[in-house]
Amino acid sequence: MLAEASVRWNWATYKEELRVAKVLHTSDWHIDRFTGRVSRAADHEAVLAEICAITKAEQPDLVVNSGDLFQGVRPSTEGMRLAFDVLQEMATVCPVVVVCGNHDSAALFELFAQICDVSSRITFVARVRLPSEGGILDFSARGGKERIRVAPLPFIHANRVVGERAFGQSTDWTTAYAAYVSKLERLLGAGLQAGGDAKRDVPLFAAHLHVAGAQWSGSERPVHISEAYGLEPETVPKVAYAAFGHLHKPQALPGGVVGRFCGSPLQMDFGELGEEKGVVMIEAHPGQAAEVRIVPLMHGRRLRRLSGDLESVRQQATTVQDEIVRVVVQTETHTPQLSEMVAAMMPRATIMEVVEESADRRLAILDDTGPAASGDEPHFSELFAEFLREEGTRGAKADLVLHTFHELIAGVEEETRVEFPEEAALGDCCALADGQAHQHVREKQSSADPATDRPATEAVA
């Protein structure tokens, strides 16, 4: 009996020692997003419901959303309702921390923070706070022994730094931005260590920032992933896990710190073609780097690009399911009703755009011996011809457009009036239509009742 009790006690103790802090990392939801003219509302509902299901199945101790909850600073009512429904459902499992991203409104996040009381278990981090001002968030793991300490750093716009600091040269602001944010990272890292317990604490860093060396998808806001916003990986605090948002391409964080850009939960734009989306599950013992596991996301429509001649597109269309599709069709000449033909090939798909690349709308490159090749200053007509070679036209044939442009330029240079047969034909059509309209008015007036100034038929009625 004693031996059996000892075995049970040892196993219970071992299980308790095995207990780790679990964190679910998600990011860049971009609720209210459109891809072209296609709303992603239904896709967001599907994939966010999937993230809720993963949260319930994994039973984490904390959920971290590292920014860009919404697509814009003024989210729709439907978008805010969806966000709160999902966050509140997650909060039934564990506390949730949401960091403000560059697409989010800090003022709106502050309002959300006032609305959400402590019992809601949802923490909105609108602006960076120093450790002495409550900038470190503490959460207890389910076992009660571990403590998850989070240092959140929301996105900081460079213009805020410029407004708060004086620069000797206007070119110094990019360096000043990196130095300013790096200083905040150091202060938050020190705050995680101050008053901490290495045998109990699991420190996390949650930020919405760009890190130099990381790859972006092209669907992010370009100005906020420029060199000016790129921070060195070495400045990221040394933590068990660094939960980053901002870049939509899922990837490990550059540098020596264990961390990831979680990426967006959907393929937001065609720069994200082929990217496999997911959420990150982190398991960490105190004093150790976290173990990272990616849980793939399968819901929400994928993006697809088809290209080739009409027959090639027809063959590719046989594999298209419920996807959002952009189609580029190469043709010899303009094909009427091409969009309808393409849509009929893939009835389950959502056709975002059909682009026709017609050979007769693009000038052929004849040679490279013109003035531009010789170094001479090119003429307007040569510049326009180069444009047509690269961009083509959307309506008339490219050679006709170029000929018309030549005529107009020649008229300007010779100070003569340029007339086109199409212009004369259009004038004749307008005159005919104008004459018919006047005739109709005269007939209507002649049939009016002088007493009532109404048409005779109306007066009789």
C-alpha positions as CSV (number, residue, x, y, z in Angstrom):
1,M,0.0,0.0,0.0
2,L,2.8,2.4,0.9
3,A,4.7,1.6,-2.3
4,E,1.5,2.2,-4.4
5,A,0.9,5.5,-2.6
6,S,4.5,6.5,-3.3
7,V,4.1,5.7,-7.0
8,R,0.9,7.8,-7.2
9,W,2.6,10.7,-5.4
10,N,5.7,10.5,-7.6
11,W,3.5,10.5,-10.8
12,A,1.4,13.4,-9.6
13,T,4.6,15.3,-8.8
14,Y,6.1,14.5,-12.1
15,K,3.0,15.6,-14.0
16,E,3.1,18.9,-12.0
17,E,6.7,19.4,-13.0
18,L,5.8,18.7,-16.6
19,R,3.3,21.5,-16.5
20,V,4.3,24.3,-19.0
21,A,2.9,27.6,-19.8
22,K,1.0,27.6,-23.1
23,V,0.4,30.6,-25.2
24,L,-1.5,31.0,-28.5
25,H,0.0,33.6,-30.8
26,T,-2.2,35.1,-33.6
27,S,-1.9,38.4,-35.5
28,D,-2.9,40.6,-38.4
29,W,-6.5,39.7,-38.8
30,H,-7.3,42.9,-40.8
31,I,-11.0,42.6,-40.3
32,D,-12.9,44.7,-43.0
33,R,-10.3,43.8,-45.6
34,F,-11.1,43.7,-49.3
35,T,-9.1,41.9,-52.0
36,G,-9.6,44.2,-54.9
37,R,-13.4,44.6,-54.9
38,V,-14.0,41.3,-53.1
39,S,-15.1,41.5,-49.5
40,R,-13.3,39.1,-47.2
41,A,-16.0,39.3,-44.5
42,A,-17.2,35.7,-45.0
43,D,-13.6,34.4,-45.0
44,H,-12.8,36.3,-41.8
45,E,-15.9,34.8,-40.1
46,A,-14.8,31.3,-41.1
47,V,-11.1,31.5,-40.2
48,L,-11.7,33.3,-36.9
49,A,-14.2,30.7,-35.9
50,E,-11.5,28.2,-36.7
51,I,-9.0,30.1,-34.4
52,C,-11.7,30.0,-31.6
53,A,-12.0,26.2,-32.1
54,I,-8.2,25.8,-31.9
55,T,-8.2,27.9,-28.7
56,K,-10.8,25.7,-27.1
57,A,-9.0,22.5,-28.1
58,E,-5.5,23.7,-27.1
59,Q,-6.6,25.3,-23.8
60,P,-3.7,27.9,-23.6
61,D,-3.0,30.0,-20.6
62,L,-2.9,33.2,-22.7
63,V,-3.8,34.4,-26.2
64,V,-1.6,37.1,-27.7
65,N,-2.8,39.1,-30.8
66,S,0.2,41.1,-32.0
67,G,-1.7,43.8,-33.9
68,D,-3.7,45.0,-36.9
69,L,-7.0,43.7,-35.5
70,F,-8.7,45.8,-38.2
71,Q,-7.9,46.9,-41.7
72,G,-8.5,50.6,-40.9
73,V,-8.6,53.1,-38.1
74,R,-12.4,53.4,-38.5
75,P,-13.6,49.9,-38.6
76,S,-17.2,49.1,-39.5
77,T,-19.9,48.2,-37.0
78,E,-20.0,44.7,-38.4
79,G,-16.2,44.4,-38.1
80,M,-16.1,45.6,-34.5
81,R,-18.9,43.2,-33.6
82,L,-17.1,40.3,-35.2
83,A,-13.8,41.2,-33.4
84,F,-15.5,41.4,-30.0
85,D,-17.5,38.2,-30.5
86,V,-14.3,36.3,-31.3
87,L,-12.2,37.9,-28.5
88,Q,-14.9,37.3,-25.9
89,E,-15.2,33.7,-27.0
90,M,-11.5,33.2,-26.6
91,A,-11.6,34.9,-23.2
92,T,-13.9,32.2,-21.9
93,V,-10.8,29.9,-22.2
94,C,-8.0,32.3,-21.0
95,P,-7.0,36.0,-20.9
96,V,-6.4,37.7,-24.2
97,V,-3.9,40.5,-25.0
98,V,-4.4,42.6,-28.1
99,V,-1.5,45.0,-29.2
100,C,-2.3,48.0,-31.4
101,G,-0.9,47.8,-34.9
102,N,-0.2,50.4,-37.6
103,H,-3.7,49.8,-39.2
104,D,-5.4,50.1,-35.8
105,S,-6.5,53.3,-34.0
106,A,-4.8,53.8,-30.6
107,A,-7.6,56.1,-29.5
108,L,-10.2,53.4,-30.4
109,F,-8.1,50.8,-28.5
110,E,-8.1,53.1,-25.4
111,L,-11.9,53.3,-25.7
112,F,-12.1,49.5,-25.9
113,A,-9.8,49.3,-22.8
114,Q,-12.3,51.5,-20.9
115,I,-15.2,49.4,-22.0
116,C,-13.6,46.0,-21.1
117,D,-13.5,45.6,-17.3
118,V,-11.2,43.2,-15.5
119,S,-13.8,40.4,-15.6
120,S,-13.8,40.4,-19.4
121,R,-10.1,39.2,-19.4
122,I,-9.4,41.1,-22.6
123,T,-6.5,43.6,-22.4
124,F,-6.1,46.2,-25.2
125,V,-2.7,47.8,-25.4
126,A,-3.1,51.1,-27.2
127,R,0.3,52.7,-26.5
128,V,3.6,51.8,-25.1
129,R,4.1,52.1,-21.3
130,L,7.3,52.0,-19.4
131,P,7.6,49.2,-16.8
132,S,7.3,51.8,-14.0
133,E,4.0,52.9,-15.6
134,G,2.4,49.4,-15.7
135,G,4.0,48.4,-19.0
136,I,4.6,44.8,-17.9
137,L,1.5,42.5,-17.8
138,D,1.4,39.5,-15.5
139,F,-0.8,36.4,-16.0
140,S,-0.9,33.2,-13.9
141,A,-0.7,29.8,-15.7
142,R,-3.4,27.3,-14.9
143,G,-1.2,25.3,-12.6
144,G,-0.6,28.3,-10.5
145,K,3.1,27.9,-10.3
146,E,4.2,29.6,-13.6
147,R,3.7,33.3,-14.3
148,I,3.6,34.6,-17.9
149,R,5.1,38.1,-18.1
150,V,4.3,40.1,-21.2
151,A,6.1,43.2,-22.4
152,P,3.9,44.7,-25.2
153,L,5.2,47.3,-27.7
154,P,2.5,48.6,-30.0
155,F,3.4,50.1,-33.4
156,I,5.0,53.5,-33.1
157,H,4.6,55.9,-36.0
158,A,7.8,57.7,-37.0
159,N,6.0,61.0,-37.1
160,R,5.4,60.6,-33.3
161,V,9.1,60.3,-32.8
162,V,9.8,63.3,-35.0
163,G,7.3,65.3,-33.0
164,E,8.8,64.3,-29.7
165,R,12.5,64.8,-30.6
166,A,14.5,67.6,-32.1
167,F,16.9,66.7,-35.0
168,G,20.0,68.6,-36.2
169,Q,19.5,67.3,-39.8
170,S,16.3,66.2,-41.5
171,T,18.1,63.0,-42.7
172,D,18.7,61.9,-39.1
173,W,15.1,60.9,-38.4
174,T,15.4,57.3,-39.6
175,T,18.4,56.7,-37.3
176,A,16.6,58.5,-34.5
177,Y,13.5,56.3,-35.0
178,A,15.5,53.1,-34.7
179,A,17.4,54.4,-31.7
180,Y,14.2,55.5,-30.0
181,V,12.3,52.2,-30.4
182,S,15.4,50.2,-29.6
183,K,15.7,52.1,-26.3
184,L,12.1,51.2,-25.5
185,E,12.9,47.5,-26.3
186,R,15.8,47.7,-23.8
187,L,13.7,49.3,-21.1
188,L,10.9,46.7,-21.5
189,G,13.4,43.9,-21.5
190,A,14.9,45.2,-18.3
191,G,11.4,45.5,-16.8
192,L,10.7,41.8,-17.5
193,Q,13.8,40.9,-15.4
194,A,13.2,43.4,-12.6
195,G,11.2,41.8,-9.9
196,G,11.1,38.6,-11.9
197,D,11.7,35.0,-10.7
198,A,13.7,32.9,-13.2
199,K,12.3,29.7,-11.6
200,R,8.7,30.8,-12.1
201,D,8.5,33.3,-14.9
202,V,8.0,32.8,-18.6
203,P,8.9,36.2,-20.2
204,L,7.3,37.2,-23.6
205,F,7.7,40.2,-25.8
206,A,4.7,41.1,-28.0
207,A,5.3,43.8,-30.6
208,H,4.0,45.2,-33.9
209,L,7.3,46.2,-35.6
210,H,9.4,45.5,-38.6
211,V,12.7,43.8,-38.1
212,A,15.5,44.1,-40.7
213,G,16.1,40.9,-42.6
214,A,12.5,39.7,-42.4
215,Q,10.6,39.0,-45.6
216,W,7.3,40.8,-46.4
217,S,4.5,39.6,-48.7
218,G,3.8,42.9,-50.5
219,S,0.3,43.2,-49.1
220,E,1.6,45.3,-46.1
221,R,1.5,49.1,-46.1
222,P,4.8,49.8,-47.9
223,V,5.8,53.0,-46.0
224,H,5.7,51.1,-42.7
225,I,8.1,48.3,-43.8
226,S,10.6,50.7,-45.3
227,E,14.2,50.9,-44.2
228,A,13.3,53.6,-41.8
229,Y,11.1,51.2,-39.8
230,G,13.5,48.3,-39.9
231,L,14.9,47.5,-36.5
232,E,18.0,45.3,-35.9
233,P,17.2,41.8,-34.6
234,E,19.8,42.2,-31.8
235,T,17.7,44.8,-30.1
236,V,14.8,42.4,-29.4
237,P,14.7,41.5,-25.7
238,K,16.0,38.1,-24.7
239,V,12.8,36.3,-23.8
240,A,11.3,32.8,-23.9
241,Y,9.3,33.9,-27.1
242,A,8.9,37.1,-29.1
243,A,5.4,37.3,-30.6
244,F,5.6,39.7,-33.6
245,G,3.0,41.1,-35.9
246,H,3.1,43.4,-38.9
247,L,4.5,41.2,-41.7
248,H,1.9,38.9,-43.3
249,K,4.3,36.2,-44.3
250,P,4.6,33.6,-41.5
251,Q,8.3,33.2,-40.6
252,A,10.8,32.9,-37.8
253,L,12.2,36.0,-36.4
254,P,15.7,37.0,-37.7
255,G,18.4,36.9,-35.1
256,G,19.0,34.7,-32.1
257,V,15.7,35.2,-30.2
258,V,13.1,32.5,-30.4
259,G,10.1,34.2,-32.0
260,R,7.9,34.5,-35.0
261,F,5.9,36.8,-37.2
262,C,2.7,34.8,-37.0
263,G,1.4,36.3,-40.3
264,S,-2.1,36.9,-41.4
265,P,-4.7,34.2,-41.0
266,L,-5.9,34.6,-44.6
267,Q,-4.2,35.2,-48.0
268,M,-5.0,38.9,-48.0
269,D,-3.6,39.8,-51.4
270,F,-1.9,38.2,-54.4
271,G,1.5,38.9,-52.9
272,E,0.6,36.1,-50.4
273,L,0.0,33.4,-53.0
274,G,1.2,30.1,-51.8
275,E,1.6,31.1,-48.2
276,E,0.4,28.6,-45.7
277,K,-1.3,30.4,-42.8
278,G,-1.6,29.3,-39.2
279,V,-1.5,30.2,-35.5
280,V,1.5,29.6,-33.3
281,M,1.3,27.5,-30.1
282,I,4.1,28.1,-27.6
283,E,5.0,25.9,-24.7
284,A,7.6,27.1,-22.3
285,H,9.2,26.1,-19.0
286,P,10.5,28.9,-16.8
287,G,14.1,29.8,-17.6
288,Q,14.0,28.1,-21.0
289,A,13.3,29.0,-24.6
290,A,9.9,28.1,-25.8
291,E,9.0,25.2,-28.0
292,V,7.1,26.4,-31.0
293,R,4.4,24.5,-33.0
294,I,2.5,25.8,-36.0
295,V,-1.2,24.9,-36.1
296,P,-2.4,25.3,-39.7
297,L,-5.5,27.2,-40.7
298,M,-7.6,25.7,-43.4
299,H,-10.7,27.9,-43.6
300,G,-11.3,31.0,-45.7
301,R,-11.0,31.2,-49.5
302,R,-7.5,30.9,-51.0
303,L,-6.3,33.1,-53.8
304,R,-5.4,31.8,-57.2
305,R,-3.9,33.3,-60.4
306,L,-4.4,31.8,-63.8
307,S,-2.6,33.0,-67.0
308,G,-2.1,31.9,-70.6
309,D,-4.1,31.8,-73.7
310,L,-7.8,31.0,-73.6
311,E,-7.4,27.2,-74.0
312,S,-4.7,27.1,-71.3
313,V,-6.9,29.0,-68.9
314,R,-9.7,26.6,-69.7
315,Q,-7.6,23.7,-68.7
316,Q,-6.4,25.3,-65.5
317,A,-10.0,26.2,-64.6
318,T,-10.9,22.6,-64.1
319,T,-8.9,22.5,-60.9
320,V,-10.4,25.8,-59.5
321,Q,-12.7,25.4,-56.5
322,D,-14.2,28.0,-54.2
323,E,-11.3,30.4,-54.6
324,I,-10.8,34.1,-55.4
325,V,-9.2,34.2,-58.8
326,R,-7.3,36.7,-60.9
327,V,-7.1,35.7,-64.6
328,V,-4.7,37.0,-67.3
329,V,-5.6,35.9,-70.8
330,Q,-3.3,36.4,-73.8
331,T,-5.2,36.9,-77.1
332,E,-4.3,37.9,-80.6
333,T,-7.1,40.5,-80.8
334,H,-9.8,41.9,-78.5
335,T,-12.3,39.2,-77.5
336,P,-15.8,40.5,-76.7
337,Q,-17.4,39.1,-73.5
338,L,-14.2,37.5,-72.4
339,S,-15.1,38.0,-68.7
340,E,-18.3,36.1,-69.1
341,M,-16.5,33.3,-70.9
342,V,-13.9,33.0,-68.2
343,A,-16.6,33.0,-65.4
344,A,-18.5,30.2,-67.1
345,M,-15.3,28.0,-66.9
346,M,-15.2,28.1,-63.1
347,P,-18.7,28.6,-61.6
348,R,-17.6,28.0,-58.0
349,A,-14.9,30.6,-58.1
350,T,-15.1,34.4,-57.3
351,I,-13.6,36.1,-60.2
352,M,-11.8,39.2,-58.9
353,E,-10.4,40.4,-62.2
354,V,-10.0,39.3,-65.8
355,V,-7.2,41.0,-67.7
356,E,-6.9,40.7,-71.4
357,E,-3.4,41.1,-72.9
358,S,-4.2,41.5,-76.5
359,A,-1.3,41.4,-79.0
360,D,-2.8,44.2,-81.1
361,R,-2.9,46.5,-78.1
362,R,0.8,46.4,-77.5
363,L,3.4,47.7,-79.9
364,A,6.1,45.3,-81.0
365,I,9.7,46.2,-80.3
366,L,11.3,46.6,-83.8
367,D,14.8,47.5,-83.0
368,D,17.0,49.4,-80.4
369,T,18.7,51.8,-82.8
370,G,16.5,54.8,-82.2
371,P,17.5,58.1,-80.5
372,A,17.1,56.7,-77.0
373,A,19.6,54.0,-77.8
374,S,22.0,56.4,-79.3
375,G,21.9,58.8,-76.4
376,D,19.9,61.5,-78.1
377,E,17.0,63.2,-76.3
378,P,13.9,61.2,-77.2
379,H,10.9,62.9,-78.9
380,F,7.4,62.9,-77.3
381,S,6.3,60.3,-79.9
382,E,9.2,58.0,-79.1
383,L,8.4,58.2,-75.4
384,F,4.8,57.4,-76.0
385,A,5.7,54.5,-78.2
386,E,7.9,53.1,-75.5
387,F,4.9,53.5,-73.1
388,L,2.7,51.6,-75.5
389,R,5.3,48.8,-75.8
390,E,5.3,48.4,-72.0
391,E,1.7,49.1,-71.0
392,G,-0.4,48.5,-74.1
393,T,-3.9,50.0,-74.5
394,R,-7.2,49.1,-73.0
395,G,-9.4,50.1,-76.0
396,A,-8.2,50.8,-79.6
397,K,-5.4,49.0,-81.3
398,A,-2.0,50.3,-80.2
399,D,-0.8,51.2,-83.7
400,L,-4.0,53.3,-84.3
401,V,-3.4,55.1,-80.9
402,L,0.2,55.8,-81.8
403,H,-0.8,57.1,-85.3
404,T,-3.4,59.4,-83.7
405,F,-0.8,60.7,-81.2
406,H,1.7,61.4,-84.1
407,E,-1.0,63.5,-85.8
408,L,-1.8,65.5,-82.7
409,I,1.8,66.2,-82.0
410,A,2.5,67.2,-85.6
411,G,-0.5,69.6,-85.4
412,V,0.8,71.2,-82.3
413,E,4.3,71.6,-83.7
414,E,3.0,73.0,-87.0
415,E,0.3,75.1,-85.4
416,T,-2.4,73.6,-87.6
417,R,-5.8,72.2,-86.8
418,V,-6.0,68.4,-86.9
419,E,-9.2,66.7,-88.0
420,F,-10.1,63.1,-87.8
421,P,-12.8,61.2,-89.8
422,E,-14.1,59.8,-86.5
423,E,-14.5,63.3,-85.1
424,A,-16.6,64.3,-88.1
425,A,-18.7,61.2,-87.9
426,L,-19.3,61.8,-84.2
427,G,-20.4,65.4,-85.0
428,D,-22.9,64.1,-87.6
429,C,-24.3,61.7,-85.1
430,C,-24.7,64.4,-82.4
431,A,-26.4,66.7,-84.9
432,L,-28.8,64.0,-86.0
433,A,-29.6,63.2,-82.4
434,D,-30.1,66.9,-81.5
435,G,-32.4,67.3,-84.5
436,Q,-34.5,64.3,-83.5
437,A,-34.8,65.7,-79.9
438,H,-36.0,69.1,-81.2
439,Q,-38.5,67.4,-83.5
440,H,-39.9,65.4,-80.6
441,V,-40.3,68.6,-78.5
442,R,-42.1,70.4,-81.3
443,E,-44.5,67.4,-81.8
444,K,-45.2,67.3,-78.0
445,Q,-45.9,71.0,-77.9
446,S,-48.2,70.9,-80.9
447,S,-50.4,68.2,-79.2
448,A,-50.7,70.2,-75.9
449,D,-54.1,71.6,-74.7
450,P,-53.7,75.4,-74.8
451,A,-56.1,75.8,-71.8
452,T,-54.1,73.5,-69.5
453,D,-50.8,73.5,-71.2
454,R,-50.8,69.8,-71.0
455,P,-50.8,67.2,-73.7
456,A,-54.3,66.7,-75.3
457,T,-54.5,63.1,-74.2
458,E,-53.8,64.1,-70.6
459,A,-56.4,66.9,-70.7
460,V,-59.1,64.5,-72.0
461,A,-58.3,62.1,-69.2
